[in-house]
């Protein structure tokens, strides 16, 4: 369906929650190193319950390796500083939904380089720095799936 990309994820529980969403929607999860925990860490398994073995997982050694190996034109970069509201972007099956680390988000260089491909989820209360990573992934993924008719009974 879609590719969910976590660049330098830091919190195993978030990654475990994302993995559950990825599995439930038949997507691929891409983890880009460095990762702030071991993939076999018990807290990651606990967050993903007993589903981790079913994750369609690709692990990349660096952002450079990931970007050189995949089509940038198929990527949507999510950030509080994004240019296009998430539900006003067009998503196609196979696109990459890219998210940065929990503590910093995507770096300013990436955001500037791909500004027209950046997306944001509205947060009217400016006291909130960001929404939870796994929540943001779910919002974006389900919008992409909705646009592509994956929730229709005949889909």
Secondary structure by P-SEA (a helix, b strand, c coil): cbbbbbcccccaaaaaaaaaaaaaabbbbbbccccccccccaaaaaaacccccccbbbbbccaaaaaaaccccccccccccccccccccccccccccccccccccccaaaaaaccccbbbccccccccccccaaaaaaaaaaaaaaaaccccccc
